[in-house]
């Protein structure tokens, strides 16, 4: 959706959750408050005039100025879907000290609360889908702002030192050099991740964390192997040549990329073989893209593996010491490919900052599919032993951020979402195998 569709309001008024206290799953859906928000700051460089937007207590919409016919729907704590006709975009939002921040592709908009009504309503229950059934073409493009403009912070570090496990709680020490083997079928190197517990998610006073990253909780996982790199184009080609597999993008004749207005748009002739347009040709060592979850699953099954769970992905990225980024607790632009407008880079590039287990590009480059359905409140009730995600839903949890993502969205605990049949040029995957 064109960015101008979204930044039209001087006062933006809609149903939002009160993020100061998140109810547990046992207490039912989180209550929300009507609120009136006055535009105060714009960090995306636009000079667009801002109209007034106001929700009445009966749910009706009042818009001062030209009617833009936009619909605002809270789909989960911290998640807002903005629609106009058949176009829609999902953005992250936060409320802190009566300041509402919306995170768009090219920056942020901020609004100050000026009134607060007494009427309350409830969010949809766990796994609730947006009010329409239109599938989004990609994994929340608005969560990955392009290179920040002046005044947009590129990093928002947590306010506390990450919590660590006590030595006696660690089930097994990580080998000094790590164990690895190379899969004969596709040439992928796999790294061993030992069984044991780790701390998953973010603490309540972590200023970088979104609500659905909380609470931090301990998880135990059996040992597993994970691909050291994202699956590349030349590896995917071996799969296609061996099986005759055809992706949905190839069958339909199109896939999704951003247009000049940073709107997800279907482009004819785009698929994994032509990832940046029908006149482009894939490069062997770049991560394969334009592959949906089902196609990623088919590849992993072909090599004798599967997609990782969210918990497996996060442990592989942060180890058992709760680190913020795969390489440590301080952002290092030399170890991650993000804040870019040029597309993904080779899976073997030196910017792929290794995790404690020797796994690369778990931050940036391309988003990665997991096997888990998404529930914003899943951490409230997930099991301790080998969590497999919710039993169903409308969205799939995706991880790692991508080449367009800002620093905040390449943290090891950050969660993102996509519909399972989404295909675009910011999404890739890697596989895991059981010992």
C-alpha positions in Angstrom: 0.0 0.0 0.0 1.3 3.5 -0.8 2.8 5.1 2.3 0.6 8.2 1.6 -2.5 6.2 2.4 -1.3 5.8 6.0 0.1 9.2 6.9 -3.0 11.3 6.3 -4.1 11.9 9.9 -3.3 14.7 12.3 -5.4 12.8 14.9 -5.5 9.0 14.5 -8.2 7.4 16.6 -8.8 3.7 16.8 -9.2 0.7 19.0 -5.8 -0.2 20.7 -4.7 -2.4 23.4 -3.4 -0.9 26.6 0.2 -2.2 26.5 1.0 -1.3 30.1 -0.3 -4.6 31.3 -0.7 -7.7 29.2 -3.2 -10.2 30.6 -2.3 -13.9 30.7 -4.0 -16.4 28.4 -6.0 -17.6 31.4 -7.5 -14.2 31.9 -8.9 -14.1 28.4 -8.3 -11.5 25.7 -6.5 -8.3 26.5 -8.9 -5.3 27.1 -8.5 -2.2 24.8 -9.3 1.5 25.2 -10.6 4.0 22.7 -8.1 6.8 22.4 -7.6 10.0 20.5 -4.1 10.5 19.1 -2.7 13.7 17.8 0.2 13.5 15.2 3.4 14.9 16.7 6.3 13.6 14.7 7.1 12.2 11.2 10.4 10.4 10.5 9.9 9.4 6.9 10.5 12.6 5.1 7.0 13.1 3.8 5.4 16.5 3.6 1.9 15.0 3.2 -0.9 17.0 4.9 -2.4 15.2 7.8 -6.2 14.8 8.2 -8.1 14.1 11.5 -9.3 10.6 12.3 -11.6 9.8 15.1 -13.5 6.7 16.3 -16.8 7.3 18.2 -17.8 5.1 21.2 -20.3 3.2 19.0 -17.4 2.2 16.6 -18.3 4.6 13.8 -15.5 6.5 12.1 -15.4 10.3 11.7 -12.8 11.7 9.4 -12.2 15.5 9.1 -11.3 16.4 5.6 -11.4 14.1 2.6 -12.6 10.6 3.4 -9.8 8.2 2.8 -11.9 5.0 3.4 -9.2 3.4 5.5 -9.9 0.7 8.0 -7.8 0.1 11.2 -8.0 -3.3 12.8 -6.0 -4.5 15.8 -5.1 -8.1 15.0 -2.8 -8.8 18.0 -1.1 -6.8 20.8 1.3 -4.5 19.0 -0.1 -5.3 15.5 -2.3 -3.1 13.5 -3.7 -3.8 10.0 -4.5 -0.8 7.9 -6.7 -1.4 4.8 -8.0 0.6 1.9 -10.1 -1.4 -0.5 -8.2 -4.6 -1.5 -4.8 -3.2 -0.3 -3.6 -3.7 3.2 -0.5 -3.4 5.3 0.3 -4.7 8.8 2.4 -2.4 11.0 3.9 -2.7 14.5 2.9 -0.1 17.1 3.9 0.8 20.6 2.4 2.9 23.4 4.8 4.5 25.9 4.2 7.5 28.1 1.0 8.3 26.1 3.0 8.4 22.9 1.9 6.0 20.1 4.5 5.0 17.6 3.6 3.4 14.2 6.5 1.6 12.4 6.2 2.0 8.6 8.5 0.8 5.9 10.4 4.1 5.5 10.3 5.3 9.1 8.0 6.0 12.0 5.0 8.3 12.8 4.4 9.3 16.4 1.1 10.5 18.0 0.3 11.9 21.4 -2.8 10.8 23.4 -5.1 13.8 23.8 -8.3 12.1 25.1 -9.1 8.8 26.5 -12.7 7.5 26.6 -14.1 5.1 29.1 -15.6 2.7 26.6 -13.7 -0.6 26.4 -13.7 -3.5 24.0 -11.8 -6.7 23.6 -9.3 -7.9 21.1 -9.9 -11.0 19.1 -9.1 -14.2 20.9 -5.8 -16.0 20.4 -4.9 -16.7 16.7 -7.7 -14.4 15.5 -7.3 -13.4 11.9 -7.8 -9.9 10.4 -11.4 -9.1 9.7 -11.0 -9.9 6.0 -9.6 -13.0 4.6 -7.2 -11.4 2.1 -3.8 -13.0 2.4 -0.9 -10.7 2.9 1.8 -11.2 0.3 4.7 -11.1 2.7 6.1 -11.1 6.2 5.0 -7.8 7.6 7.0 -5.5 5.3 6.4 -2.6 7.7 8.5 -4.3 10.3 11.6 -3.8 8.3 12.1 -0.1 7.7 14.5 0.9 4.9 17.7 2.8 5.8 16.5 5.3 8.5 16.3 8.9 7.7 17.9 11.5 10.0 16.3 11.3 13.4 15.2 7.7 13.2 17.1 5.7 15.7 18.9 2.7 14.0 19.3 0.8 17.3 17.2 0.7 20.5 19.3 -1.4 22.9 17.6 -3.1 25.8 17.8 -1.3 29.1 19.2 -4.3 31.0 21.9 -6.9 30.7 20.4 -10.1 29.3 19.5 -12.7 31.9 21.6 -15.8 31.8 21.2 -19.3 33.1 23.1 -20.4 36.2 25.9 -22.8 35.3 24.3 -25.8 37.0 21.1 -25.3 34.9 23.0 -25.7 31.6 22.2 -29.2 30.4 25.4 -29.5 28.3 28.3 -27.3 27.4 28.7 -26.2 23.8 31.6 -28.0 22.2 34.7 -25.7 21.7 34.7 -26.1 17.9 31.2 -27.5 17.3 30.2 -30.7 15.5 29.3 -30.5 11.8 28.7 -32.6 8.7 28.0 -31.9 5.1 24.7 -33.2 3.5 25.6 -35.2 0.4 22.3 -34.5 -1.3 22.7 -30.7 -1.5 26.1 -29.8 -0.1 24.7 -28.0 3.0 26.8 -27.9 6.1 24.8 -28.7 9.3 25.8 -27.7 12.8 25.0 -29.6 16.0 23.0 -27.9 18.7 23.0 -29.9 22.0 20.1 -30.6 24.2 19.4 -28.4 27.1 17.5 -25.3 28.3 17.7 -21.7 27.4 15.9 -18.5 28.0 13.5 -17.6 25.2 11.8 -14.2 24.7 12.3 -10.8 26.2 12.0 -9.3 29.7 9.3 -6.8 30.6 11.8 -3.9 30.9 13.6 -4.6 27.6 12.8 -1.3 25.7 13.5 -2.9 22.3 11.0 -5.8 22.8 7.5 -5.9 21.4 4.7 -7.3 23.5 4.5 -10.7 21.7 8.2 -11.4 22.7 7.2 -11.6 26.3 7.4 -13.0 28.9 10.9 -14.4 28.9 10.6 -18.1 29.8 12.8 -21.1 30.1 12.5 -23.8 27.4 14.1 -27.2 27.1 14.9 -28.6 23.7 16.2 -32.0 22.6 19.4 -31.9 20.5 19.1 -31.1 16.8 21.1 -30.2 13.7 20.6 -27.0 11.8 21.8 -25.7 8.4 24.8 -23.5 8.9 23.5 -21.3 6.1 20.3 -20.3 4.4 19.3 -22.6 1.5 20.8 -21.1 -1.6 19.6 -20.9 -5.2 22.0 -23.6 -6.4 20.9 -26.0 -3.6 17.2 -25.4 -4.5 18.1 -26.0 -8.2 19.3 -29.5 -7.2 15.9 -30.1 -5.6 14.0 -28.9 -8.6 16.1 -31.0 -11.0 15.8 -34.1 -8.9 12.0 -33.9 -8.3 10.6 -31.8 -11.1 9.1 -29.5 -8.4 7.5 -26.3 -9.5 6.8 -23.4 -7.1 3.5 -21.5 -6.9 5.2 -18.4 -8.3 6.2 -20.3 -11.4 2.8 -21.8 -11.8 1.0 -18.5 -11.3 3.5 -16.5 -13.3 4.1 -13.8 -10.7 5.4 -13.1 -7.3 5.7 -10.1 -5.0 8.2 -7.3 -4.6 8.1 -3.7 -3.4 7.3 -1.0 -6.0 8.7 2.5 -6.0 6.3 3.4 -3.2 7.3 0.5 -1.0 4.0 -1.2 -1.7 3.8 -5.0 -2.1 3.0 -5.5 -5.7 2.6 -8.6 -7.9 5.2 -8.5 -10.7 4.8 -10.8 -13.8 7.6 -13.3 -14.4 9.1 -13.1 -10.9 10.0 -16.3 -9.2 13.0 -17.9 -7.6 14.7 -18.2 -11.0 14.1 -14.5 -11.6 14.1 -13.0 -8.1 14.4 -9.3 -8.8 12.3 -9.1 -12.0 11.6 -11.2 -15.1 14.8 -9.9 -16.7 16.9 -10.9 -13.7 18.7 -14.2 -13.2 19.4 -15.9 -9.9 22.9 -16.1 -8.5 23.9 -19.5 -7.2 25.1 -18.5 -3.7 22.2 -16.1 -2.9 19.5 -17.4 -0.6 16.5 -18.8 -2.5 13.5 -16.5 -2.3 9.9 -16.4 -3.6 9.3 -19.7 -1.8 6.3 -20.1 0.5 6.2 -22.3 3.6 4.9 -25.4 1.9 7.6 -25.2 -0.7 10.3 -24.8 2.0 8.8 -27.8 3.8 9.0 -29.9 0.6 12.7 -29.0 0.2 13.5 -29.9 3.9 11.6 -33.2 3.5 13.7 -33.9 0.4 16.9 -33.6 2.4 15.6 -35.7 5.2 14.8 -32.8 7.5 12.1 -30.3 8.5 11.6 -26.6 9.2 12.7 -25.5 12.7 10.3 -24.6 15.5 10.4 -21.0 16.8 12.1 -22.3 19.9 14.8 -24.2 17.9 15.4 -21.2 15.7 15.8 -18.9 18.7 18.1 -21.2 20.6 20.3 -21.6 17.5 20.5 -17.8 17.2 21.2 -16.8 20.8 22.6 -19.9 22.6 22.0 -20.4 26.2 23.3 -17.0 27.4 20.4 -14.9 26.3 22.4 -12.8 23.8 20.6 -10.0 21.9 22.2 -10.7 18.5 23.7 -14.0 17.3 27.3 -12.7 17.8 26.7 -10.9 21.1 25.0 -8.1 22.9 26.1 -5.1 20.8 25.0 -4.4 17.3 27.8 -4.7 14.7 27.0 -3.7 11.2 30.0 -5.7 9.9 28.2 -8.9 11.0 24.7 -8.4 9.5 23.3 -7.5 6.2 20.4 -5.2 6.9 19.2 -1.6 6.4 19.8 -2.2 2.7 17.8 -1.5 -0.4 19.8 -3.7 -2.8 18.5 -7.2 -2.0 20.1 -10.2 -0.3 23.7 -11.2 -0.5 25.6 -14.5 -0.7 24.9 -16.9 2.2 28.7 -17.2 2.6 29.4 -13.5 2.9 31.5 -12.3 5.8 28.6 -10.2 7.1 26.8 -13.3 8.3 27.8 -13.0 12.0 27.9 -16.5 13.4 25.8 -17.7 16.4 27.3 -19.6 19.3 26.8 -22.8 17.3 28.5 -21.6 14.2 25.3 -20.8 12.3 25.3 -17.8 9.9 22.8 -15.1 8.8 20.3 -15.7 11.6 20.1 -11.9 11.6 19.3 -10.1 8.4 19.7 -11.1 4.8 16.3 -12.9 4.4 13.5 -13.7 6.8 13.2 -17.4 7.6 10.2 -19.7 7.8 9.6 -21.6 10.9 7.1 -24.5 11.3 5.1 -22.8 14.0 1.7 -21.2 13.8 1.7 -17.7 15.4 -0.1 -16.6 18.5 0.8 -13.3 20.1 0.2 -14.8 23.5 1.8 -18.2 23.0 4.6 -17.5 25.5 2.0 -17.2 28.2 1.1 -20.9 27.9 3.8 -22.7 25.8 5.2 -25.9 27.3 8.6 -26.2 28.8 9.6 -29.3 26.9 10.1 -28.9 23.1 7.3 -26.4 22.3 5.8 -26.9 18.9 3.8 -23.7 18.6 0.0 -23.4 18.6 -2.1 -26.1 17.2 -3.4 -23.9 14.4 -4.0 -20.3 13.2 -3.9 -18.0 10.2 -0.3 -16.8 10.4 3.1 -18.5 10.5 5.9 -17.2 12.8 9.0 -16.1 10.8 12.3 -15.0 12.2 15.6 -13.2 11.7 14.7 -10.0 9.8 15.9 -9.3 6.3 18.0 -7.1 4.2 15.6 -4.2 4.5 15.2 -4.6 8.3 16.4 -2.0 10.9 18.5 -3.1 13.8 15.7 -3.6 16.2 14.1 -6.3 14.0 17.2 -8.5 13.6 17.4 -9.3 17.4 17.4 -12.9 18.3 14.1 -12.6 20.2 12.2 -10.7 17.5 9.1 -12.4 16.1 7.4 -11.7 12.8 4.5 -13.2 10.9 3.4 -14.2 7.4 0.6 -16.2 5.8 1.9 -19.7 4.9 1.4 -19.2 1.1 3.2 -15.9 1.0 6.0 -15.6 -1.6 8.3 -12.6 -2.1 11.9 -11.5 -2.3 12.6 -11.0 1.4 11.7 -14.6 2.6 14.0 -17.6 2.7 14.5 -20.6 4.9 16.9 -23.2 6.4 16.3 -26.8 7.6 16.9 -28.8 10.8 17.3 -32.5 11.3 16.8 -34.7 14.3 19.9 -36.7 15.5 
